[in-house]
Amino acid sequence: HSISTLYDVAIIDENNIWAVGEIMIADTSQNGYTIYNAVHWDGNEWELKRIPFTYNGQTFYSAIKAILAFNESDIWFGIASLIHWDGHTYQSISTQGIFPASINKMWGTSSNNFYIVGTNGQIAHYNGTNWQRIESGTNANIVDISGIQNAEGKYTKYCAADNVLLKIDGENAVSTINVEQGMFLNSVWAASNRIIYTAGSGVVLFKNNGWQTINSPEINTIYRIKGQSYNDIVGLSANLSIFHFNGYSWNS
């Protein structure tokens, strides 16, 4: 028997997929189970993983809530701090001095340019050498982040933070986009700087500086959303369905 909660996934290619979370597998050990915090797909089978975090000489196998993979030997795992896999070893990296929160999600273009977001409105940016703490202006729980390249070649980032949408410009200045009454944001994907997809209260677009709801009984159950292009978007539904948007219609 097992009890599993998976929080995030990273796909390097079809034969190299990671999922992270907390997985308790019943066994004959003293506790009656062993805790794992990741599973890996190698093209043939899934392998359970126990990814360690070391602090003050002690090793922990905490639940992992976020993963960001740039290639098979450059993978970041987020707990209350960070773990980096370089293809050979797991390196524990404390973020307590700059990021006193649990890491919910990560986004970036490389290990020299990525962001972590978490509880209590916490945002931080890493440039490969130094951390920069970014003031979000909110104490809300930031649950997702997505970015898109702007016309100047820099990246605009959008964060879903319960009842606000945060915009981080190319200079890391933050502005707040207020949601409409009754909206709740649990996920965000930036298709472009003109069209931002959000999910939580169903699928709602921030388009041309206004909110546009996709009104459909089935689509209203989508709470997580990600895409690769305007005609290739996937949503996870609370009714245990997966929906795909092909640029014209949503299909279960």
KEVEX-676235 format. One line per field, with one value per residue (C-alpha): residue number from 1; chain; x, y, z. Coordinates in steps of 0.1 Angstrom, whole numbers, plus 5000, padded with zeros to 4 digits. Each point is the difference from the previous one (the first is absolute). Layout:
tormi (NUM	...) .
torke (A	...) .
u (X	...) .
v (Y	...) .
w (Z	...) .
***
This chain:
tormi (1	2	3	4	5	6	7	8	9	10	11	12	13	14	15	16	17	18	19	20	21	22	23	24	25	26	27	28	29	30	31	32	33	34	35	36	37	38	39	40	41	42	43	44	45	46	47	48	49	50	51	52	53	54	55	56	57	58	59	60	61	62	63	64	65	66	67	68	69	70	71	72	73	74	75	76	77	78	79	80	81	82	83	84	85	86	87	88	89	90	91	92	93	94	95	96	97	98	99	100	101	102	103	104	105	106	107	108	109	110	111	112	113	114	115	116	117	118	119	120	121	122	123	124	125	126	127	128	129	130	131	132	133	134	135	136	137	138	139	140	141	142	143	144	145	146	147	148	149	150	151	152	153	154	155	156	157	158	159	160	161	162	163	164	165	166	167	168	169	170	171	172	173	174	175	176	177	178	179	180	181	182	183	184	185	186	187	188	189	190	191	192	193	194	195	196	197	198	199	200	201	202	203	204	205	206	207	208	209	210	211	212	213	214	215	216	217	218	219	220	221	222	223	224	225	226	227	228	229	230	231	232	233	234	235	236	237	238	239	240	241	242	243	244	245	246	247	248	249	250	251	252) .
torke (A	A	A	A	A	A	A	A	A	A	A	A	A	A	A	A	A	A	A	A	A	A	A	A	A	A	A	A	A	A	A	A	A	A	A	A	A	A	A	A	A	A	A	A	A	A	A	A	A	A	A	A	A	A	A	A	A	A	A	A	A	A	A	A	A	A	A	A	A	A	A	A	A	A	A	A	A	A	A	A	A	A	A	A	A	A	A	A	A	A	A	A	A	A	A	A	A	A	A	A	A	A	A	A	A	A	A	A	A	A	A	A	A	A	A	A	A	A	A	A	A	A	A	A	A	A	A	A	A	A	A	A	A	A	A	A	A	A	A	A	A	A	A	A	A	A	A	A	A	A	A	A	A	A	A	A	A	A	A	A	A	A	A	A	A	A	A	A	A	A	A	A	A	A	A	A	A	A	A	A	A	A	A	A	A	A	A	A	A	A	A	A	A	A	A	A	A	A	A	A	A	A	A	A	A	A	A	A	A	A	A	A	A	A	A	A	A	A	A	A	A	A	A	A	A	A	A	A	A	A	A	A	A	A	A	A	A	A	A	A	A	A	A	A	A	A	A	A	A	A	A	A) .
u (5000	5011	4989	5011	4997	5018	5004	5021	5014	5030	5003	5035	4990	4976	5026	5009	4971	5000	4971	5004	4980	4996	4996	4997	5005	4990	5027	5014	5022	4997	4975	4980	5008	5028	4996	5011	4998	5004	4994	5020	4989	5029	4979	4993	4990	4995	5026	4993	5026	5010	5017	5019	5003	5028	5000	5022	5014	4965	4984	4963	4977	4974	4970	5011	4974	5018	5024	5018	5020	5022	5016	5008	5030	4985	4969	4987	4977	4981	4991	5005	5034	5015	5017	5020	5009	5030	4999	5021	4990	4973	5011	4980	4996	4985	4978	4990	5018	4982	4969	4983	4972	4991	5008	4968	5012	5030	5004	5031	5020	5033	5018	5012	4965	4972	4973	4985	4966	4983	4979	4995	5005	5037	5018	5038	5022	5033	5026	5024	5020	4977	4965	4977	4969	4971	4972	4967	4978	4978	4999	4979	5012	5017	4993	5012	5023	5004	5020	5002	5026	4992	5009	5033	5011	4994	4974	4968	4988	4964	4992	4967	4995	4965	4980	5026	5021	5035	5021	5038	5016	5034	5016	4983	4975	4967	4965	4966	4972	4968	4976	4963	4977	4998	5031	5026	5034	5017	5020	5013	5015	5012	4992	5013	5001	4965	4984	5004	4982	4990	4982	4984	4965	4999	5020	5002	5021	5016	4998	5005	5001	4967	4987	4982	4983	4996	4964	4995	4989	5029	5026	4989	5015	5036	5024	5034	5011	5032	5007	5026	4982	4966	4987	5016	4987	4992	4979	4994	4964	4987	4977	5032	5001	5027	4989	5019	4995	5010	4995	4964	4983	5006	4998	5000) .
v (5000	5036	5035	5025	5038	5013	5038	5006	4984	5007	4985	5000	4977	4970	4977	5023	5012	5010	5004	5012	5000	4977	4962	4977	4963	4974	4975	4981	5028	5013	5027	4977	5021	5018	5035	5009	5035	4994	4975	4998	4986	4987	4990	4965	5002	5023	5001	5013	5025	5013	5034	5012	5034	5005	5027	5003	4965	4984	4985	5004	4986	5027	5003	5018	5025	5014	4988	5019	4980	5017	4967	4965	5013	5034	4995	5020	4987	5024	4993	5026	5004	4987	4968	5000	4969	5004	4966	4984	5013	5018	5034	5015	5038	5020	5029	5009	5033	5013	4979	4992	4979	4967	4999	4994	5004	5010	5014	5011	4998	4985	4994	5036	5015	4984	5010	4983	5009	4989	5007	5034	5018	4990	5004	4997	5000	4982	5012	4970	5018	5021	5001	5030	5002	5015	5018	4988	5025	4971	4975	4976	4965	5001	4966	5003	5019	5002	5022	5012	5019	5036	5021	5012	4964	5000	4980	5010	4977	4995	4985	4986	5011	4989	5031	5021	4996	5014	5012	5002	5020	4995	5021	4980	5028	4986	5013	4986	4991	4998	4971	5002	4993	4963	4990	4978	4994	4966	4999	5022	4996	5028	4995	5035	5034	5006	4968	4984	4968	4994	4972	4995	5013	4982	5015	5038	5020	5033	5014	5035	5013	4984	4967	4976	4969	4968	4990	4963	4976	4976	5027	5017	4970	5006	5010	4995	5011	4998	5004	5000	5022	5016	4967	4976	5007	4974	5005	4977	4998	4994	4973	4979	5008	5015	5026	5010	5033	4997	5036	4996	4979	4982	4962	4976) .
w (5000	4994	5007	4975	4994	4969	4997	4968	4969	4977	4965	4985	4972	4996	5016	5029	5022	5036	5024	5036	5032	5029	4995	5030	4991	5025	5010	5029	5013	5036	4989	4978	4970	4981	4988	4965	4985	4962	4972	4968	4966	4978	4970	5014	5036	5030	5027	5035	5013	5034	4993	5031	5015	5024	5027	5031	4994	4999	4969	4993	4973	5000	4977	4968	4987	4969	4973	4972	4975	4974	4988	5015	5020	5011	5021	5030	5027	5023	5036	5027	4983	4968	4989	4967	4980	4978	4984	5028	5034	5018	5015	5028	4997	5029	4990	5036	5000	4969	4997	5034	4985	4984	4962	4981	4964	4979	4965	4980	4969	5015	5033	4996	4997	5020	5025	5031	5014	5032	5030	5016	4966	4998	4967	4993	4969	4996	4974	5004	5027	5022	5012	4997	5022	4981	5020	4987	5019	5012	5028	4979	4992	4966	4984	4964	4977	4962	4977	4965	4980	4992	4970	5017	5004	5038	5018	5015	5028	5012	5035	5012	5036	5012	4992	4980	4969	5004	4971	5003	4972	4985	5027	5028	5009	5011	4992	5011	4977	5020	4992	4998	5029	5008	4980	5015	4983	5004	4968	4972	4966	4979	4963	4992	5018	4985	5010	5034	5009	5036	5017	5034	4995	4966	4972	4999	4975	5007	4965	4987	5036	5010	5013	4977	5015	4979	5011	4998	5027	4994	4995	5032	5019	4987	5028	4984	4965	4979	4963	4973	4974	4993	4986	5025	5036	5026	5031	5030	5013	5034	4986	4993	4963	4978	4974	4969	4980	4963	4992	4992	5027	5033	5000	5029) .
***
